[in-house]
Amino acid sequence: MGTLTDDMTRLVGEIGSLRDSCKSLRDSRKAYVSSLESDVSGLLNVFDKTHAEMAFNTKKVNSEFVSDVAERVLGLITGFNKTRKNMAVTTKRERATFVKELGDNVSEMKRVNNAELTKMAKATKADGKKLVKDLDDFAKELGDNVDTMRRVNVAEHTKMAKTTKADRKKFVKELDNNVSAMKKANVAEHTKMAKTTKADRKKFVKELDDNVSAMKKANNDDLKGARVAWASLSPQGRKAKLMAEQRAKDDQERKVRMEAEQRAKALEEEKARRAEAERAKAQAQSPVGMKKDKK
């Protein structure tokens, strides 16, 4: 076989090898892309699972916190109502006892007074008017004493009611302040957690985007190199390659030629300067030149 046949046989073999290499490259790239998709899908699944677990835990903690606050508030309100009810029962019982004792005392005093009046009326009729007057004064004084005791009782009851009301208002205000502070702390912690989680998500997505971009660039570079290598096998590719080599060769020759012309021109100029200098020197050393110098 001739040289051309050997070259064509070798070329066909190289083309077949290149095609097999391209097929292997495509298969490898496809497997790599599939593996990358699987990895990214796994990362997204892990991210979703972690996000769901975090949301569930946060919701659970918030629910437990709100439930605990509600139970505490309910316990405080129940205790307050129980204390108030006990206080009302005790106050009512004490007031009833006081009124009963007061009624008993008045009744006893009336009974004693009636007995004394009867005794005094039987003992003497002369002192009847005086006795009636004393009885009126006593009754008036007794009424004044009863009114005074009633006023004192009402004043004490009003004072106790005001004090109890002020304590209730103070308790409710402190409870409201505590609940507001707990709500603010919970909102601040939730906001801080949300910001931290958001920053981590952004960082993870950015790193994932950078990695995917780098992989895509590497794949594009590989594809570009493969296309260039394959294009060189076609007639247009060989022609373009030959033309590029010819242009590079022409540029190199033109560059060498221009450098040679520049060196030749520089040498001519240097020779001209030297010749001019020698002529000037010879003219200066000749007798005519010396006479001109003397003049």
Buried (B, 14 or more C-beta within 10 A) or exposed (E): EEEEEEEEEEEEEEEEEBEEEBEEBEEEBEEEEEEBEEEEEEEEEEBEEEEEEEEEEBEEBEEEBEEEBEEBBEEBEEEBEEEEEEEEEEBEEEEEEEEEEBEEEBEEEEEEBEEEBEEBEEEEEEEEEEBEEEBEEEEEEBEEEEEEEEEEBEEEEEEEEEEBEEEEEEEEEEBEEBBEEBEEEBEEBEEEEEEEBEEEEEEEEEEBEEEEEEEEEEBEEEEEEBEEEBEEEEEEBEEEEEEEEEEEEEEEEEEEEEEEEEEEEEEEEEEEEEEEEEEEEEEEEEEEEEEEEEE
